[in-house]
């Protein structure tokens, strides 16, 4: 465990300017990012008496092995840089305000001639107006189902819309009055857009005018003795009021705000956010985060604003953010959020009235969420800790295997051989660090498929890359325990060249991909696979990485050099974790194998034409759409396709005109082998090669 005093910057070398700092572990990985008005004051607080530090702060400074920083001009710049670094490095000890899912919104595709109402997730798109976010997709659909009676705009996909227009018959919603059926011309494009505009006005909070208009129309219809139309308007009015009841009115002045509240204990904090748009609660979000230090409520508010709004588009930043406490740099946060939104944004503490009442409601939700999380987290955290400890005891490791890498090989009778590497940290999948390998050798060329050779190749490539990434580019050797040099104070030149940290790219400052060694390597297989992996590690001189294998038949754990496997209890948490790691590696490997196999089995009459590669075949497919249209074209038509020259165009027409080149042989969908040379596929319907977004290269 590193001693903080070994990497404490020399007295007087830390500037007093505002800036952003990073703590790194011995491998060079960033474990914490923070900002400060005065870097000297903030960083010195981390190197005080360890007995007085918060438990999580003490864990962080003893995990880290170096610290560096960047000086900035203003606090607004510090906020932006801190957000960018947290997003880039994903530090282990930072508070993380994020979900494992995206929240749905009600979207209106205003860029289309006939705008569509639909539920959408993910990043915002240009030309689409969003209402939300909502906590549940079913809540949007329920509200939308009520409103379609009053605003019968289309909700169908473009394919359904075009098909209805072709056959001249609307879908079911058109018959039951929940769609104005613009597909068959019941309303014009302008009339349909007017319906959509009224829907947007209602969702934006302008409901009173809509209710008054419907009431007036209902009275007029009744006065003209058109009782059926009056009854329909009465039902529409009822549906409108029910939809309004589902979106509780909070404020009467059309407030646009996010109401944020926290519930805390010394180690964790729960945050709840109510999104109020147009005076109505449009959605709710919540997180439970770990507190890395003795953070006050004001500190949590500051980090919330930085992380949550930093990744949002300007239209999602509200005019007001109602919070329980104001951070010290409130003015800087206001200026930063105002730049994101394009208009003034203010952080405020509600003092009285409806806003204060809503804040209390949000806080009660945060308290309930924290209580529920503690009940769930106790079981999950205990199970993960127990699993890691059981693996440590079973394998005789000095420490618990906090980082586990698992490898698996996938192929069909020695063809399309691929392998996968999955990473688990602290018992949880780290999907951003998964890797897949296209095996370069030809296992099984002489005596069938050889999993051990493929596994040995992949491990050799992975750990050779690790050694290369951990070596600096300088000619002189670098001490493995060297730290990142501290930046000199403003105006003072550096006395020496900064020391390069192993595993960190000196040009970009980012971690190299394979620089971090695992604590434990797991291979999918028994004694042969483990022996092959152990041989690779021995050849490379790697002695600080533990190794084991998990055989599928009896779920036995094999250790290098042992004649008999370990048999863990079926109820063992350690065995369960190893199974999850192995199954995830198998899933990742077989997915990649299927992709490569499908590309190999896809054939076309255009294959083998000189000068016509995959990119040009895709261009021809996009331009002509089928072989029949391509065969009917002349040289000038083909030359018009970007990237196709006259000589290539003539070769394409010659190949398509050759009867011997046109048939596509029938093949086995599993192995790709030709079944019978006399059986061929129709060249007119034979597919082009699958249009992949990129060519897979070995890692």
VOVO-257816 format. One line per 3 residues: their letters; for each residue x, y negated, z negated of C-alpha. Coordinates in steps of 0.5 Angstrom, whole numbers. Layout:
<voros>
A	X Y Z  ...
</voros>
This chain:
<voros>
XXX	0 0 0  3 -7 2  5 -12 -3
XXX	2 -19 -2  9 -22 -4  13 -18 1
XXX	9 -22 7  8 -29 3  10 -35 7
XXX	16 -39 5  14 -45 0  12 -51 4
XXX	12 -47 11  4 -47 11  1 -54 14
XXX	-4 -58 11  -8 -59 17  -14 -55 19
XXX	-14 -49 22  -16 -41 23  -11 -36 20
XXX	-11 -28 21  -9 -22 17  -6 -16 20
XXX	-5 -9 17  2 -6 18  0 -3 25
XXX	-2 -10 27  -9 -10 27  -13 -16 25
XXX	-17 -14 19  -19 -21 17  -20 -28 20
XXX	-22 -34 17  -22 -42 17  -20 -48 13
XXX	-20 -55 12  -13 -54 9  -9 -48 11
XXX	-4 -49 5  -9 -49 0  -13 -43 3
XXX	-8 -39 4  -4 -40 -3  -11 -38 -6
XXX	-10 -31 -3  -3 -30 -6  -5 -32 -13
XXX	-5 -27 -19  -8 -20 -16  -12 -19 -23
XXX	-16 -26 -21  -18 -24 -14  -25 -21 -12
XXX	-24 -14 -11  -26 -14 -4  -20 -20 -3
XXX	-15 -16 -7  -17 -10 -2  -16 -14 4
XXX	-9 -17 2  -6 -10 0  -9 -7 6
XXX	-5 -13 10  2 -13 12  3 -20 15
XXX	-1 -27 16  -1 -32 22  -5 -38 23
XXX	-6 -43 29  -7 -51 27  -13 -54 30
XXX	-15 -62 31  -22 -62 28  -27 -57 24
XXX	-31 -56 30  -25 -53 34  -24 -49 28
XXX	-31 -46 28  -31 -45 35  -24 -41 35
XXX	-26 -37 28  -32 -35 32  -28 -33 38
XXX	-23 -29 34  -28 -25 30  -32 -23 37
XXX	-25 -21 40  -22 -17 34  -28 -15 30
XXX	-24 -15 23  -26 -10 18  -26 -15 12
XXX	-30 -20 16  -38 -21 14  -41 -19 20
XXX	-48 -22 22  -50 -17 27  -55 -11 29
XXX	-54 -5 32  -60 -7 37  -62 -12 41
XXX	-69 -16 39  -75 -16 44  -77 -22 47
XXX	-84 -24 51  -81 -26 58  -84 -30 64
XXX	-80 -29 70  -82 -36 73  -77 -36 79
XXX	-81 -31 82  -87 -33 87  -92 -29 83
XXX	-89 -30 76  -89 -23 71  -90 -23 64
XXX	-86 -17 61  -82 -15 55  -75 -16 55
XXX	-68 -14 51  -61 -16 52  -58 -22 55
XXX	-62 -28 57  -63 -29 65  -63 -36 69
XXX	-70 -37 71  -74 -33 66  -77 -37 60
XXX	-77 -33 53  -82 -33 47  -79 -30 41
XXX	-75 -26 39  -80 -21 35  -78 -15 31
XXX	-82 -10 34  -84 -9 42  -91 -6 40
XXX	-92 -13 37  -91 -17 43  -95 -12 47
XXX	-101 -12 42  -101 -20 43  -100 -19 50
XXX	-106 -15 51  -111 -20 47  -108 -26 52
XXX	-109 -22 58  -116 -23 58  -116 -30 58
XXX	-109 -31 62  -110 -25 67  -103 -26 70
XXX	-99 -20 73  -95 -15 68  -93 -10 74
XXX	-86 -9 77  -85 -11 83  -85 -4 86
XXX	-92 -3 84  -94 -10 86  -91 -9 93
XXX	-95 -2 94  -102 -5 92  -101 -10 97
XXX	-99 -5 102  -105 -1 101  -110 -7 99
XXX	-112 -4 92  -110 -7 86  -108 -3 80
XXX	-113 -1 74  -112 -8 70  -114 -12 76
XXX	-121 -8 76  -122 -9 68  -121 -16 69
XXX	-114 -16 65  -110 -18 72  -112 -24 77
XXX	-110 -19 82  -105 -24 87  -103 -17 90
XXX	-109 -17 94  -110 -24 95  -116 -25 89
XXX	-112 -31 87  -107 -35 91  -100 -36 89
XXX	-101 -43 86  -107 -41 82  -103 -35 79
XXX	-98 -40 77  -103 -45 74  -105 -38 70
XXX	-98 -37 68  -97 -45 66  -103 -44 61
XXX	-100 -38 58  -94 -41 57  -97 -47 54
XXX	-101 -43 49  -95 -39 47  -91 -46 46
XXX	-96 -48 41  -101 -52 45  -107 -48 43
XXX	-112 -53 40  -113 -56 47  -114 -49 50
XXX	-119 -48 45  -123 -54 46  -123 -53 54
XXX	-126 -46 53  -131 -48 48  -133 -54 53
XXX	-133 -49 59  -138 -44 55  -143 -50 53
XXX	-143 -52 60  -144 -45 62  -150 -44 57
XXX	-153 -51 59  -153 -48 66  -156 -42 64
XXX	-150 -38 67  -151 -33 60  -146 -28 63
XXX	-140 -33 64  -142 -36 58  -141 -29 54
XXX	-135 -28 58  -132 -35 56  -134 -33 48
XXX	-131 -26 49  -124 -30 51  -125 -35 46
XXX	-125 -29 41  -119 -26 44  -115 -33 43
XXX	-117 -34 36  -115 -26 34  -108 -28 38
XXX	-107 -34 34  -109 -30 27  -103 -25 29
XXX	-98 -31 29  -99 -35 23  -99 -42 23
XXX	-94 -45 18  -93 -52 20  -98 -57 23
XXX	-93 -61 26  -90 -56 32  -84 -55 28
XXX	-78 -52 31  -74 -48 26  -70 -42 23
XXX	-71 -41 16  -65 -37 13  -65 -34 6
XXX	-60 -30 2  -60 -24 -4  -54 -23 -6
XXX	-50 -18 -11  -42 -19 -12  -41 -14 -6
XXX	-46 -15 -1  -51 -20 1  -58 -19 5
XXX	-60 -25 10  -67 -26 13  -69 -30 18
XXX	-76 -33 20  -76 -36 27  -81 -41 27
XXX	-83 -44 34  -88 -49 35  -90 -49 28
XXX	-91 -41 28  -87 -35 26  -85 -32 33
XXX	-80 -27 30  -76 -24 24  -69 -21 23
XXX	-65 -19 18  -58 -16 16  -54 -13 10
XXX	-47 -15 10  -41 -14 6  -38 -20 2
XXX	-30 -20 3  -29 -25 -3  -33 -29 -8
XXX	-37 -32 -3  -42 -37 -5  -49 -38 -2
XXX	-46 -44 2  -40 -40 5  -45 -35 7
XXX	-49 -40 11  -43 -43 14  -41 -36 17
XXX	-48 -34 19  -48 -41 23  -42 -39 26
XXX	-43 -32 28  -50 -32 30  -51 -38 34
XXX	-44 -38 37  -46 -32 41  -53 -35 43
XXX	-55 -39 49  -57 -47 48  -64 -45 48
XXX	-64 -41 42  -61 -46 38  -67 -49 34
XXX	-68 -56 32  -67 -55 25  -64 -49 21
XXX	-67 -49 14  -62 -46 9  -62 -45 1
XXX	-55 -49 0  -51 -53 5  -43 -52 6
XXX	-38 -57 5  -37 -58 13  -44 -59 14
XXX	-43 -65 19  -38 -61 23  -43 -55 24
XXX	-49 -60 26  -44 -63 31  -42 -56 34
XXX	-49 -53 34  -52 -60 37  -47 -59 43
XXX	-49 -52 44  -56 -54 44  -55 -60 48
XXX	-59 -64 43  -59 -66 35  -59 -60 31
XXX	-59 -61 23  -58 -56 17  -63 -58 11
XXX	-65 -55 5  -73 -56 4  -75 -59 -2
XXX	-82 -59 -2  -89 -57 1  -90 -52 7
XXX	-83 -51 9  -80 -50 1  -86 -45 1
XXX	-84 -41 7  -77 -41 4  -79 -37 -2
XXX	-83 -32 2  -76 -31 6  -72 -30 0
XXX	-77 -25 -3  -76 -21 4  -69 -21 3
XXX	-69 -19 -4  -73 -13 -2  -69 -11 4
XXX	-63 -11 -1  -66 -7 -5  -68 -2 0
XXX	-61 -2 3  -58 0 -4  -62 6 -4
XXX	-60 8 3  -53 6 3  -52 10 -4
XXX	-53 16 0  -49 15 6  -43 12 3
XXX	-43 17 -2  -43 22 4  -38 19 8
XXX	-33 19 2  -34 26 0  -33 28 7
XXX	-27 25 8  -24 27 1  -26 34 3
XXX	-22 34 9  -16 31 5  -16 37 0
XXX	-18 42 5  -12 40 10  -7 38 4
XXX	-7 31 7  -3 25 2  -9 20 4
XXX	-16 21 6  -16 21 14  -19 14 15
XXX	-18 14 23  -20 21 26  -19 22 34
XXX	-22 28 37  -20 31 44  -24 36 49
XXX	-23 38 56  -29 39 61  -29 43 68
XXX	-32 48 72  -28 54 74  -22 49 74
XXX	-25 44 78  -26 36 76  -22 37 70
XXX	-23 31 65  -22 30 58  -24 25 52
XXX	-22 22 46  -27 19 41  -25 15 35
XXX	-28 15 28  -26 10 23  -29 11 16
XXX	-33 17 18  -37 12 23  -36 12 31
XXX	-32 7 34  -34 7 41  -30 1 43
XXX	-24 5 43  -27 11 46  -22 14 52
XXX	-23 18 58  -18 22 62  -18 25 69
XXX	-13 31 68  -7 30 74  -5 37 74
XXX	-8 43 77  -10 48 71  -12 54 74
XXX	-9 54 80  -6 61 80  -9 64 74
XXX	-16 61 72  -17 54 68  -12 53 63
XXX	-15 49 57  -9 49 53  -5 46 59
XXX	-10 40 60  -10 39 53  -3 38 52
XXX	-2 33 58  -8 29 55  -4 29 48
XXX	3 28 51  0 22 55  -4 19 49
XXX	2 19 44  7 17 50  3 11 51
XXX	2 10 43  10 10 43  11 5 49
XXX	5 0 46  9 0 39  15 -2 42
XXX	17 -9 43  19 -11 50  26 -14 47
XXX	32 -11 48  34 -11 41  30 -6 36
XXX	25 -8 32  24 -7 24  17 -3 24
XXX	16 -7 17  17 -14 21  12 -19 20
XXX	9 -24 24  13 -31 23  9 -37 20
XXX	8 -43 24  12 -49 22  9 -55 19
XXX	7 -60 24  13 -64 27  18 -59 25
XXX	22 -55 30  22 -47 29  29 -45 26
XXX	28 -38 29  25 -34 34  19 -31 32
XXX	19 -24 30  15 -19 35  10 -15 31
XXX	10 -7 34  3 -6 37  2 -13 39
XXX	3 -16 46  7 -22 45  4 -26 51
XXX	-3 -25 49  -3 -24 42  -8 -18 43
XXX	-7 -11 40  -5 -6 45  -10 -1 47
XXX	-6 6 44  -2 2 39  -6 5 33
XXX	-4 12 31  -9 16 28  -9 20 21
XXX	-12 26 24  -12 29 31  -18 34 32
XXX	-18 39 38  -24 42 40  -22 50 40
XXX	-18 55 36  -11 57 35  -8 57 42
XXX	-11 49 43  -8 47 36  -1 51 38
XXX	-1 47 45  -3 40 41  3 42 36
XXX	8 43 41  7 36 44  7 32 38
XXX	13 36 36  17 34 43  15 27 42
XXX	18 27 35  11 25 31  11 28 24
XXX	6 23 21  0 25 24  -4 31 22
XXX	-7 36 26  -13 41 26  -18 45 31
XXX	-25 46 30  -27 53 34  -34 53 36
XXX	-36 60 35  -36 61 27  -34 53 26
XXX	-27 55 23  -22 50 22  -15 52 25
XXX	-8 49 22  -2 49 26  3 55 24
XXX	-3 59 20  -5 66 22  -12 65 19
XXX	-17 59 19  -20 55 14  -27 57 13
XXX	-31 51 10  -38 52 6  -44 51 11
XXX	-46 45 6  -39 42 6  -40 34 8
XXX	-33 35 11  -35 40 16  -41 36 18
XXX	-36 30 19  -32 35 23  -38 38 27
XXX	-40 31 29  -33 28 31  -33 35 36
XXX	-40 34 39  -39 27 40  -32 29 44
XXX	-36 34 48  -41 30 50  -37 24 52
XXX	-32 29 56  -38 33 60  -41 26 62
XXX	-35 24 65  -34 31 68  -41 30 71
XXX	-40 24 74  -34 26 78  -37 32 80
XXX	-43 29 83  -38 24 87  -34 30 90
XXX	-41 34 92  -44 28 95  -42 29 103
XXX	-44 24 109  -43 25 117  -38 18 116
XXX	-33 22 112  -26 23 115  -27 17 120
XXX	-20 14 121  -20 7 118  -27 8 114
XXX	-26 8 107  -31 8 101  -32 0 101
XXX	-33 0 108  -38 6 108  -42 2 103
XXX	-42 -4 107  -45 0 113  -50 3 108
XXX	-52 -4 106  -53 -7 112  -56 -1 116
XXX	-60 3 111  -59 10 114  -55 14 119
XXX	-61 14 124  -61 6 125  -53 6 125
XXX	-53 11 131  -58 7 134  -53 0 134
XXX	-48 -2 139  -41 -4 137  -43 -11 137
XXX	-48 -10 131  -43 -6 127  -37 -11 128
XXX	-42 -16 125  -41 -12 118  -36 -16 114
XXX	-30 -12 114  -31 -7 120  -27 -8 126
XXX	-28 -7 133  -23 0 133  -27 2 127
XXX	-34 1 130  -32 5 136  -29 11 132
XXX	-36 11 128  -40 11 134  -36 16 137
XXX	-36 21 131  -44 20 130  -45 22 137
XXX	-40 28 137  -45 34 135  -40 38 132
XXX	-39 32 127  -46 31 125  -48 37 121
XXX	-47 37 114  -46 44 111  -50 46 105
XXX	-46 47 99  -47 50 92  -49 44 87
XXX	-45 47 82  -38 48 85  -39 44 91
XXX	-37 51 96  -40 52 102  -45 57 102
XXX	-46 59 109  -43 55 115  -49 57 119
XXX	-54 53 114  -53 45 115  -57 39 112
XXX	-61 35 117  -56 29 118  -61 24 119
XXX	-63 25 111  -56 27 109  -54 22 103
XXX	-48 17 104  -43 18 98  -45 15 92
XXX	-44 8 91  -40 8 84  -38 1 81
XXX	-31 3 81  -26 8 82  -24 12 76
XXX	-17 12 74  -13 16 69  -12 12 63
</voros>
